Amino acid sequence: MKKVIYVLCACLALVACDKDDANTIKIGAVLPMTGAGAAFGDAVRAGMETALADKNNTELKYKYKIIFEDGQQQAAKSVSAAQKLVSANNVKVLISNTTGIGRAIAPVAESANVLNLNATLDREVSEPMGKTSFFQGPSVESYHKTTLQAVKKNKVKSMAIIAANVGVSCPGAKVLGEKLQKAGVKTTVECFNPGERDFKFVSDKYRNVESYYVSAFPPESEIILRQLYTMGIERNRIYGQGLDLGQDTELFQGINHIAATLGQPGFVEHIKEKYTLKNQNLTSVAYDLVSLTIDAFEAVGPDNMDAVYDYIRNHATRDCMSGTCKLLPNGFIVNEAEWRTYRDGKPVVFEK
């Protein structure tokens, strides 16, 4: 008798789970949760979880669950994680960060007909990733515009740009160099490959340069910064992007760096209530992507993914947590970039 009751209870539990699972839309997140990019992953995760929590405070037709996988900011591992989320977890959405990872995952999403979202920096003229893919963040062009404003304001005469040969960093650095040259700034651009650890060329070739622009991610960015400090370069002479993504927050204190906007007034404090983050880079962007995703499924349901893609195309341009969002024809949802620094461990936004 006990065995019969146990089997009956087990069956009822399975039915309840199946019913709950059928009403739950799963969102798969492929983020760098360990390794040099973990601080970046923490910031994106905080934005995603906060958006889900805020949406859960409203009346929803469906339940939503985010399943996280560690891609370690490596394309091969991220693709494997995406495949697992699609095949084993039956996710309807894949969310990642940085253009390279988003483009690597795009074929997985296209084949499975799931939504592929990416929090990133990209060019406004980049090739689209396909009908299922949308990416959001500040554009390289907006970085260039605000960089030129900052350089002009600080009356910079010469600059060495040191960029990682990853995604749009190196090509974007070369375009920025051309724009700086036209603006009267003597500029040299040097690109390096990921994994490089010897940056002796900085001191050998660029010791007498007035200012430096570093476009890189940890650990390379941290090595370059330490070398610049060893050379006696003052922090207010260093510009760049991606510099606040490392674990050693002291390294980027006082440096002028450009990044995605921290978000609408009050958002930073909203995040700090729950999280202790080294930075909030792309946190508001991740918030926007999850919010837009939930709005899409609430409006058209999970059974017609083409309708979901159409909803995003029709509603991506809007006022959003990142300030303003504008959808370009290539599927890039553009936000404005902003210059900021860190003082006493807190982000301070420059006046535009």
LUMDODREN-477035 format. One record per residue (C-alpha): x, y, z; residue in three letters. Coordinates in steps of 0.1 Angstrom, whole numbers, padded with zeros to 4 digits, always signed. Example, Ala and Ser with C-alpha at 12.3 -4.5 7.8 and 13.67 -1.06 7.14 Angstrom:
% LUMDODREN-477035
+0123-0045+0078ALA+0137-0011+0071SER
***
This chain:
% LUMDODREN-477035
+0000+0000+0000MET+0028+0024+0009LYS+0045+0016-0024LYS+0013+0025-0043VAL+0009+0058-0024ILE+0045+0066-0031TYR+0041+0059-0068VAL+0009+0080-0069LEU+0025+0109-0052CYS+0055+0107-0075ALA+0032+0108-0105CYS+0013+0138-0092LEU+0045+0156-0086ALA+0056+0149-0122LEU+0023+0162-0135VAL+0026+0193-0113ALA+0062+0199-0126CYS+0052+0194-0162ASP+0024+0219-0158LYS+0047+0244-0141ASP+0073+0238-0168ASP+0049+0243-0196ALA+0040+0277-0181ASN+0076+0287-0175THR+0096+0305-0202ILE+0133+0298-0197LYS+0160+0323-0205ILE+0195+0310-0209GLY+0224+0333-0200ALA+0259+0325-0212VAL+0282+0348-0192LEU+0318+0349-0179PRO+0311+0337-0144MET+0347+0327-0137THR+0380+0339-0150GLY+0393+0374-0159ALA+0359+0385-0172GLY+0339+0375-0141ALA+0333+0411-0129ALA+0318+0418-0163PHE+0295+0387-0160GLY+0285+0397-0125ASP+0274+0431-0138ALA+0253+0417-0166VAL+0238+0390-0143ARG+0227+0417-0118ALA+0209+0436-0146GLY+0191+0405-0158MET+0180+0393-0123GLU+0169+0428-0113THR+0147+0431-0144ALA+0132+0397-0137LEU+0125+0407-0101ALA+0109+0440-0111ASP+0087+0423-0137LYS+0076+0397-0112ASN+0061+0426-0091ASN+0036+0431-0120THR+0009+0408-0132GLU+0023+0383-0157LEU+0007+0356-0178LYS+0038+0334-0177TYR+0065+0325-0153LYS+0101+0332-0162TYR+0133+0315-0152LYS+0169+0324-0159ILE+0194+0296-0162ILE+0231+0306-0161PHE+0260+0289-0178GLU+0297+0299-0175ASP+0312+0307-0209GLY+0344+0321-0194GLN+0343+0348-0222GLN+0356+0321-0246GLN+0338+0315-0279ALA+0341+0277-0279ALA+0329+0273-0243LYS+0301+0298-0249SER+0289+0279-0279VAL+0289+0246-0260SER+0270+0263-0231ALA+0244+0277-0256ALA+0239+0243-0271GLN+0234+0228-0237LYS+0208+0254-0228LEU+0189+0249-0260VAL+0190+0211-0261SER+0189+0202-0223ALA+0170+0231-0208ASN+0147+0241-0237ASN+0153+0278-0234VAL+0135+0302-0256LYS+0161+0329-0252VAL+0199+0331-0252LEU+0216+0362-0236ILE+0253+0368-0237SER+0278+0397-0237ASN+0304+0411-0261THR+0300+0410-0298THR+0323+0380-0305GLY+0304+0358-0281ILE+0270+0369-0295GLY+0281+0362-0331ARG+0295+0328-0321ALA+0262+0319-0305ILE+0240+0332-0333ALA+0241+0301-0355PRO+0230+0280-0325VAL+0201+0303-0319ALA+0192+0305-0356GLU+0192+0267-0359SER+0170+0262-0328ALA+0148+0293-0336ASN+0154+0309-0302VAL+0159+0346-0295LEU+0196+0356-0293ASN+0203+0388-0273LEU+0237+0403-0266ASN+0249+0431-0244ALA+0278+0447-0262THR+0297+0474-0280LEU+0295+0473-0318ASP+0295+0494-0349ARG+0264+0509-0363GLU+0273+0495-0397VAL+0281+0459-0385SER+0266+0430-0404GLU+0234+0417-0389PRO+0235+0384-0370MET+0203+0370-0384GLY+0166+0373-0378LYS+0167+0358-0343THR+0195+0380-0331SER+0195+0415-0315PHE+0223+0432-0297PHE+0223+0463-0276GLN+0248+0488-0262GLY+0267+0520-0271PRO+0281+0521-0306SER+0317+0525-0316VAL+0307+0557-0333GLU+0293+0571-0301SER+0325+0562-0283TYR+0345+0581-0310HIS+0323+0611-0307LYS+0325+0614-0269THR+0363+0606-0270THR+0369+0634-0295LEU+0350+0658-0271GLN+0370+0647-0241ALA+0403+0650-0260VAL+0394+0684-0273LYS+0383+0696-0238LYS+0416+0684-0223ASN+0437+0698-0251LYS+0455+0666-0259VAL+0483+0670-0285LYS+0495+0634-0289SER+0481+0599-0281MET+0490+0563-0284ALA+0461+0539-0288ILE+0467+0504-0276ILE+0439+0480-0286ALA+0432+0443-0283ALA+0427+0425-0316ASN+0392+0413-0304VAL+0358+0421-0320GLY+0356+0457-0329VAL+0384+0470-0306SER+0413+0470-0331CYS+0393+0481-0362PRO+0375+0507-0341GLY+0408+0520-0327ALA+0422+0525-0362LYS+0391+0545-0372VAL+0394+0566-0339LEU+0431+0572-0347GLY+0422+0586-0381GLU+0396+0609-0366LYS+0421+0621-0339LEU+0446+0628-0366GLN+0421+0649-0385LYS+0414+0668-0353ALA+0451+0677-0350GLY+0461+0650-0324VAL+0493+0632-0334LYS+0481+0596-0330THR+0497+0561-0332THR+0477+0529-0331VAL+0491+0495-0319GLU+0470+0463-0318CYS+0479+0432-0299PHE+0465+0396-0299ASN+0446+0382-0269PRO+0469+0363-0245GLY+0498+0386-0250GLU+0516+0393-0217ARG+0547+0412-0228ASP+0539+0449-0235PHE+0575+0462-0235LYS+0567+0480-0267PHE+0547+0505-0247VAL+0577+0519-0229SER+0601+0514-0259ASP+0580+0532-0284LYS+0555+0554-0266TYR+0573+0567-0235ARG+0572+0603-0246ASN+0535+0603-0257VAL+0513+0628-0239GLU+0483+0606-0234SER+0472+0570-0239TYR+0440+0552-0249TYR+0437+0516-0239VAL+0410+0494-0255SER+0413+0460-0239ALA+0399+0436-0213PHE+0415+0419-0183PRO+0440+0405-0178PRO+0458+0423-0207GLU+0443+0457-0197SER+0456+0453-0162GLU+0491+0444-0173ILE+0492+0475-0196ILE+0480+0498-0168LEU+0506+0485-0144ARG+0533+0491-0170GLN+0520+0527-0176LEU+0521+0534-0139TYR+0557+0519-0137THR+0566+0544-0165MET+0554+0572-0142GLY+0523+0580-0163ILE+0497+0599-0143GLU+0462+0585-0143ARG+0446+0616-0158ASN+0467+0610-0189ARG+0451+0576-0195ILE+0419+0571-0215TYR+0402+0539-0226GLY+0374+0514-0226GLN+0369+0481-0208GLY+0393+0493-0181LEU+0368+0489-0152ASP+0361+0452-0159LEU+0389+0436-0138GLY+0391+0423-0103GLN+0417+0449-0091ASP+0395+0480-0088THR+0424+0501-0076GLU+0440+0499-0110LEU+0414+0520-0128PHE+0407+0546-0101GLN+0410+0581-0115GLY+0412+0569-0152ILE+0391+0585-0178ASN+0371+0557-0194HIS+0342+0554-0217ILE+0314+0528-0213ALA+0277+0521-0216ALA+0256+0545-0195THR+0250+0534-0159LEU+0213+0539-0164GLY+0184+0562-0155GLN+0185+0582-0122PRO+0182+0559-0092GLY+0191+0527-0111PHE+0226+0525-0097VAL+0212+0527-0061GLU+0185+0502-0071HIS+0212+0477-0081ILE+0234+0484-0050LYS+0205+0474-0027GLU+0210+0438-0037LYS+0245+0435-0052TYR+0281+0444-0044THR+0296+0449-0078LEU+0330+0461-0089LYS+0313+0479-0118ASN+0279+0483-0134GLN+0292+0481-0170ASN+0262+0470-0192LEU+0240+0463-0162THR+0213+0487-0175SER+0217+0472-0210VAL+0211+0436-0196ALA+0181+0450-0177TYR+0167+0464-0209ASP+0171+0431-0228LEU+0153+0410-0202VAL+0125+0436-0198SER+0119+0437-0236LEU+0120+0399-0238THR+0094+0395-0211ILE+0072+0422-0227ASP+0074+0403-0260ALA+0063+0370-0246PHE+0036+0386-0225GLU+0023+0403-0256ALA+0024+0374-0282VAL+0031+0342-0262GLY+0059+0317-0265PRO+0045+0295-0293ASP+0051+0319-0322ASN+0087+0330-0322MET+0084+0350-0354ASP+0058+0371-0336ALA+0083+0375-0308VAL+0110+0388-0332TYR+0085+0411-0348ASP+0075+0425-0314TYR+0111+0433-0305ILE+0117+0450-0339ARG+0085+0471-0334ASN+0092+0480-0297HIS+0130+0481-0294ALA+0131+0519-0301THR+0119+0534-0268ARG+0128+0551-0236ASP+0147+0524-0217CYS+0167+0520-0185MET+0199+0528-0205SER+0184+0562-0214GLY+0172+0559-0249THR+0171+0528-0272CYS+0171+0531-0310LYS+0169+0500-0333LEU+0191+0501-0364LEU+0183+0480-0395PRO+0211+0455-0386ASN+0194+0446-0353GLY+0217+0468-0332PHE+0198+0486-0304ILE+0219+0516-0298VAL+0224+0535-0265ASN+0246+0565-0259GLU+0280+0561-0243ALA+0293+0582-0214GLU+0327+0592-0200TRP+0332+0585-0164ARG+0359+0579-0138THR+0361+0563-0104TYR+0367+0583-0073ARG+0368+0566-0038ASP+0354+0535-0055GLY+0324+0552-0069LYS+0316+0560-0106PRO+0315+0597-0115VAL+0300+0607-0148VAL+0317+0635-0168PHE+0298+0665-0180GLU+0291+0662-0217LYS
***
